[in-house]
Amino acid sequence: MKALLLCIAAAAAILPGPARADAAYPDRTLEWVVPFGPGGGSDRWARIMSSAAIDAFGQAWHVRNRGGEEGRLGWRYMLGKPPDGYTILQGSMTPAIAALRDPASGFSPEEVKIAAFISSIKTHLVALPDSGFDDWEKLAARPASAPPPRIGGTPAVLLAAATGFDRLGVPAALHIYSDTGEAVSALLAGEVDMAAVSTSTVFSLAGRASPVINIGARDNTPAIKEKIGDVPWIGALGAVGIGVPRWVGVHPDTPDEVVERISAGVGKVLADKSVVKLMARLGEEIHYLPRDAAAAAYSELLERMKELLDRMP
């Protein structure tokens, strides 16, 4: 019996058990994964937020760009790491939509624990100046026989664009790109007529591309209007826009206590005065939701996205 008990104890020591929170978490650098290339809106958010990481988490962030496959590569990278909270994915609905559209993605969009929402992307459509697509009234008045405008973007913002155009009765041809940088390059090269981008990207394109319409859930603030002009908002045209959230998530097996700490830490980062100031300067708006509210909103939005996927090519 004594020998049997020793064997059982030894087995228990080596067999995996449920993940447990480390009381010292975090005690080393956190890997903050951006599933898109450098220079885009998600990358800007990550790097600005990282400036306040030490004060909020007691540890620095290593921002790692793992772009590709519409954000799915970065998601799979997160799933391949231990569920200990040290690999954090700053996601959006783009990889979630891509996974829904392609069963071969290797994961489902439910395979994540949402820790927080950090913002809601206010999607704008931009076009080259004097291209014929840079004025919403002229665009909406195009004859039905005219070719629909070609719109480039990532899946999440394209879905918002498709829904908005449908609600306004304007046809559109959608072209999917893995990240915003690719969509903008396609616009500047004349491969698409318009690009669906976030507000910060509108700012970065000043002088090269003109904002045409805001198809987000909220009108632009006076500060944004001061920089880009009084761009038409879909809500003022009688249709409801879609806000596309930026969220923070971790491996689905991560202990709840760790997820709570990440959620609280992200809240502290977003409340940092320097972060607030820099985000405002870029035209970005912080909309923080803690873990429980964010997880519920994500699940609800995911169901809505499933219903709207027939609008995607």
Phi and psi in degrees as a GROMACS rama.xvg file:
@    title "Ramachandran Plot"
@    xaxis  label "Phi"
@    yaxis  label "Psi"
@TYPE xy
-62.1722  -42.1529  LYS-2
-63.9531  -38.71  ALA-3
-64.4037  -43.1992  LEU-4
-63.097  -38.5552  LEU-5
-64.1693  -39.2027  LEU-6
-64.9838  -41.9287  CYS-7
-63.5049  -42.3258  ILE-8
-63.3292  -41.1806  ALA-9
-64.9677  -41.6069  ALA-10
-63.9673  -42.1503  ALA-11
-62.2297  -30.8901  ALA-12
-70.8187  -27.8258  ALA-13
-105.832  -17.8421  ILE-14
-77.0845  142.063  LEU-15
-68.295  139.259  PRO-16
-118.65  -174.823  GLY-17
-63.6918  144.859  PRO-18
-63.4713  138.11  ALA-19
-120.91  148.628  ARG-20
-74.2523  139.653  ALA-21
-87.2611  123.569  ASP-22
-60.5989  -24.1166  ALA-23
-91.1451  1.95444  ALA-24
-62.0419  134.426  TYR-25
-91.4495  141.758  PRO-26
-117.517  14.1753  ASP-27
-155.494  174.112  ARG-28
-58.2594  138.877  THR-29
-93.8849  140.801  LEU-30
-95.1273  113.41  GLU-31
-103.058  106.697  TRP-32
-93.8427  124.054  VAL-33
-105.561  115.413  VAL-34
-81.7697  27.1804  PRO-35
-137.648  167.829  PHE-36
-71.3427  167.184  GLY-37
-69.2772  151.117  PRO-38
96.0353  -13.2908  GLY-39
-86.5016  -178.179  GLY-40
-61.8072  -42.5869  GLY-41
-63.2192  -39.8271  SER-42
-64.5102  -41.9782  ASP-43
-61.82  -42.7826  ARG-44
-59.2971  -47.2055  TRP-45
-61.2655  -43.8948  ALA-46
-73.9743  -34.4654  ARG-47
-68.4874  -44.6794  ILE-48
-63.6206  -34.9871  MET-49
-62.6261  -22.0608  SER-50
-66.2617  -20.6909  SER-51
-109.479  10.3357  ALA-52
-64.801  -43.5292  ALA-53
-62.054  -42.7722  ILE-54
-65.2545  -36.3993  ASP-55
-85.6549  -35.3593  ALA-56
-109.786  -16.2405  PHE-57
78.6754  3.30048  GLY-58
-142.493  154.578  GLN-59
-81.1772  163.306  ALA-60
-105.702  139.992  TRP-61
-102.66  102.963  HIS-62
-74.8587  120.958  VAL-63
-121.424  119.994  ARG-64
-84.0617  118.901  ASN-65
-123.535  63.0735  ARG-66
-77.7152  159.13  GLY-67
132.653  148.993  GLY-68
56.3302  42.095  GLU-69
58.0512  34.1104  GLU-70
92.4497  -6.82142  GLY-71
-72.1645  -31.758  ARG-72
-60.448  -44.8391  LEU-73
-65.0855  -35.7327  GLY-74
-65.5072  -46.409  TRP-75
-63.4587  -34.0944  ARG-76
-61.1647  -44.5379  TYR-77
-62.29  -42.4054  MET-78
-66.594  -23.5818  LEU-79
-83.8795  -3.05565  GLY-80
-97.5253  159.159  LYS-81
-60.1088  145.95  PRO-82
-82.2928  58.9461  PRO-83
-113.397  3.30288  ASP-84
85.7528  2.48929  GLY-85
-92.0274  -7.24542  TYR-86
-119.997  109.786  THR-87
-114.701  130.345  ILE-88
-99.8487  124.361  LEU-89
-95.0216  99.767  GLN-90
-107.985  -177.801  GLY-91
-147.043  -174.865  SER-92
-78.7799  -8.88077  MET-93
-61.0699  -54.5829  THR-94
-65.927  -29.7347  PRO-95
-64.5997  -45.0326  ALA-96
-65.3044  -41.9101  ILE-97
-60.3742  -39.6091  ALA-98
-68.3315  -35.6848  ALA-99
-66.4749  -36.088  LEU-100
-77.8369  -24.5213  ARG-101
-127.097  100.839  ASP-102
-61.0041  -16.6806  PRO-103
-85.3204  9.43747  ALA-104
-64.4843  -25.055  SER-105
95.503  -0.188946  GLY-106
-159.875  163.919  PHE-107
-108.881  155.178  SER-108
-67.5614  -7.08719  PRO-109
-82.643  -10.0136  GLU-110
-83.7987  66.9679  GLU-111
-165.542  148.162  VAL-112
-104.207  115.692  LYS-113
-75.6205  126.817  ILE-114
-97.8074  -31.5781  ALA-115
-170.499  155.579  ALA-116
-99.0202  139.395  PHE-117
-111.4  -22.096  ILE-118
-167.763  170.887  SER-119
-125.807  117.043  SER-120
-65.6124  127.569  ILE-121
-97.2102  97.5398  LYS-122
-72.6755  130.58  THR-123
-117.785  148.785  HIS-124
-100.927  132.848  LEU-125
-122.45  153.648  VAL-126
-143.15  161.824  ALA-127
-69.3029  141.55  LEU-128
-57.8528  141.322  PRO-129
59.1196  27.7794  ASP-130
-90.7192  -10.5568  SER-131
91.7914  -8.87132  GLY-132
-114.727  6.43296  PHE-133
-94.8542  10.0303  ASP-134
-133.119  120.692  ASP-135
-64.1147  -41.6896  TRP-136
-61.8539  -41.5575  GLU-137
-68.4649  -37.15  LYS-138
-65.2814  -44.3032  LEU-139
-68.0294  -24.1455  ALA-140
-91.7169  2.68129  ALA-141
-61.0069  140.214  ARG-142
-63.6055  153.046  PRO-143
-61.9261  -23.6527  ALA-144
-79.1262  -13.4289  SER-145
-74.8989  146.551  ALA-146
-60.3546  138.056  PRO-147
-67.1001  148.966  PRO-148
-62.9643  139.598  PRO-149
-87.1291  120.077  ARG-150
-113.427  126.431  ILE-151
-106.574  148.267  GLY-152
170.648  179.678  GLY-153
-79.8118  161.003  THR-154
-54.537  -40.7944  PRO-155
-64.7144  -49.7895  ALA-156
-72.5199  -28.8288  VAL-157
-66.2271  -36.5944  LEU-158
-64.108  -40.9136  LEU-159
-62.1908  -42.2238  ALA-160
-64.3571  -45.2014  ALA-161
-61.4529  -42.8789  ALA-162
-65.3004  -43.6046  THR-163
-63.1363  -45.5713  GLY-164
-63.6956  -39.6356  PHE-165
-63.6803  -42.4369  ASP-166
-66.8346  -27.4818  ARG-167
-93.8627  -1.00901  LEU-168
73.1216  27.516  GLY-169
-113.182  124.746  VAL-170
-71.3875  156.194  PRO-171
-154.751  148.285  ALA-172
-110.74  123.913  ALA-173
-100.401  137.462  LEU-174
-126.634  118.556  HIS-175
-88.3486  135.839  ILE-176
-127.587  154.761  TYR-177
-69.2367  -32.0113  SER-178
-148.505  168.605  ASP-179
-63.9086  -35.964  THR-180
-57.6685  -40.6865  GLY-181
-65.7609  -40.7656  GLU-182
-64.8327  -40.852  ALA-183
-66.2201  -41.9976  VAL-184
-60.4541  -39.7147  SER-185
-64.7549  -38.5175  ALA-186
-63.9003  -48.9325  LEU-187
-65.4503  -25.79  LEU-188
-88.3211  -2.38372  ALA-189
80.7018  13.6478  GLY-190
-80.3804  -23.1176  GLU-191
-132.528  161.289  VAL-192
-88.4748  -27.7182  ASP-193
-144.807  158.585  MET-194
-128.289  140.856  ALA-195
-95.6179  118.393  ALA-196
-140.095  167.954  VAL-197
-83.3133  169.472  SER-198
-60.469  -40.9341  THR-199
-63.0072  -33.8704  SER-200
-71.6573  -33.6036  THR-201
-58.2165  -44.5174  VAL-202
-59.4856  -44.7546  PHE-203
-68.9681  -18.9948  SER-204
-96.4331  8.83647  LEU-205
-53.4634  128.293  ALA-206
90.9333  -18.1137  GLY-207
-110.67  -28.9241  ARG-208
-143.712  145.754  ALA-209
-105.322  133.978  SER-210
-69.2886  136.911  PRO-211
-108.47  -44.7953  VAL-212
-158.584  146.391  ILE-213
-97.6737  115.166  ASN-214
-107.555  20.6225  ILE-215
-80.0036  -179.239  GLY-216
-77.5711  -15.9338  ALA-217
-133.662  152.703  ARG-218
-69.3054  159.343  ASP-219
-67.6467  146.777  ASN-220
-74.5905  162.253  THR-221
-55.8685  -35.8915  PRO-222
-65.6936  -38.5503  ALA-223
-69.8432  -42.0654  ILE-224
-61.3845  -33.0899  LYS-225
-63.4443  -30.0905  GLU-226
-90.6992  -37.2344  LYS-227
-115.912  0.30069  ILE-228
91.1702  175.041  GLY-229
-85.4743  76.4032  ASP-230
-71.3801  135.298  VAL-231
-56.479  141.424  PRO-232
-111.226  135.246  TRP-233
-57.4633  -31.8762  ILE-234
-64.8145  -32.7235  GLY-235
-78.6812  -10.859  ALA-236
-97.6774  6.49102  LEU-237
94.9792  10.0131  GLY-238
-123.786  161.352  ALA-239
-98.0821  126.945  VAL-240
-84.3051  171.08  GLY-241
-118.563  127.305  ILE-242
-90.1756  130.953  GLY-243
-106.775  111.572  VAL-244
-75.4384  148.152  PRO-245
-97.9129  133.654  ARG-246
-133.341  168.009  TRP-247
-122.224  130.015  VAL-248
-145.405  168.317  GLY-249
-138.187  174.731  VAL-250
-50.2923  136.705  HIS-251
-62.091  -18.1199  PRO-252
-92.8656  6.27861  ASP-253
-65.5495  134.737  THR-254
-56.6166  142.131  PRO-255
-59.1144  -35.2762  ASP-256
-63.1739  -37.0241  GLU-257
-69.4321  -40.9415  VAL-258
-61.8652  -39.4188  VAL-259
-62.257  -40.5638  GLU-260
-66.1424  -39.8296  ARG-261
-63.4552  -44.2618  ILE-262
-59.1058  -47.1481  SER-263
-65.2444  -39.9386  ALA-264
-64.4534  -41.2728  GLY-265
-63.5105  -38.8195  VAL-266
-59.9386  -40.8526  GLY-267
-65.8389  -39.9098  LYS-268
-59.3348  -46.1368  VAL-269
-72.3247  -17.2852  LEU-270
-89.2987  -8.06312  ALA-271
-62.5353  132.918  ASP-272
-60.6481  -39.1588  LYS-273
-68.8972  -35.8316  SER-274
-66.4223  -45.469  VAL-275
-58.6264  -43.783  VAL-276
-65.7447  -45.4338  LYS-277
-66.6675  -39.8746  LEU-278
-62.8211  -43.1979  MET-279
-62.7523  -37.4236  ALA-280
-63.8285  -30.6507  ARG-281
-86.8531  -3.65057  LEU-282
82.1136  11.992  GLY-283
-92.045  148.615  GLU-284
-118.608  129.726  GLU-285
-85.1625  127.836  ILE-286
-135.91  90.8655  HIS-287
-86.8859  131.069  TYR-288
-124.177  128.888  LEU-289
-71.255  178.516  PRO-290
-50.3801  -58.2085  ARG-291
-62.5574  -46.238  ASP-292
-66.2267  -38.8804  ALA-293
-66.9758  -42.4905  ALA-294
-63.0812  -41.154  ALA-295
-65.7902  -42.5546  ALA-296
-65.4477  -37.4364  ALA-297
-63.6169  -46.2657  TYR-298
-61.8639  -41.4977  SER-299
-65.4884  -43.7288  GLU-300
-66.9012  -36.1253  LEU-301
-61.6866  -41.377  LEU-302
-64.8781  -37.9656  GLU-303
-65.8504  -40.3934  ARG-304
-63.3369  -38.2005  MET-305
-60.2007  -37.3294  LYS-306
-71.9437  -27.4571  GLU-307
-95.4302  -4.0614  LEU-308
-63.8785  -18.9373  LEU-309
-69.0309  -8.63865  ASP-310
-87.0908  -6.65061  ARG-311
-92.4586  149.5  MET-312
